[in-house]
């Protein structure tokens, strides 16, 4: 067994292989990168990993100097920016596609992280696209 609360744990696939705290941070990051649209928050990530949410927050922040909550929000918003630029989906559909259950939360998060609303971002992206085609 690994140290309880220590830096060394053991991978369930190989009881002889020590696993560092960065292992959990890296696994969580990969999980969020690949499944951002399915994950509602840090609790979902830590549940999939099978570790305590508080411990996951701690090791993730120690490894990447960003909270896992903010990282997941950034992943969702980055994908939303792409969808807004490349499709004509309604904002509510974009919100759902990237994992937000409520449009209002999506719009608030988007504006906080990007600086403009999703609708305005789409307008600005279309203007930039037209200007680069001239």
Steps between C-alpha positions, in 0.01 A plus 500: 500500500601862449550763763174633631490871424859485380657581169519139390195296410465185293340462163209258515629333181837416650528484879880510476513826304516815714286788380590861572263785566568619146353171378158610634541852365598369156216247496252769601630742236473236229151408617390864485661557160324199350166515686445869579149481351394217735651630823304736722778578744794387709285250687429315174870490415606375843217242498623356171856493635380349827672756721384763749396830332703706749810292435448531124467879526821512702713285269361660184576850622846394621578354157352767271456814715137528391194363676336200332169689502650786300684257271175316421320829437778614266486170309123535455524865394786436256291236324199731508703770324576257220136394468380862503749590224441196282126433528169680515372301799289697745689615809290270718599204279866598521468519879355149512759365255789607723343377821307789654152410618382860513547762233522779759793332677671446165455863399625629835804270493575580135485876558716474813771300321485650149389854572193506274175306482481189278275684252737795480797265463326337201435842345860609550632171361284540189631855451861386531431213259356742239793739540759225448327384180523842332 
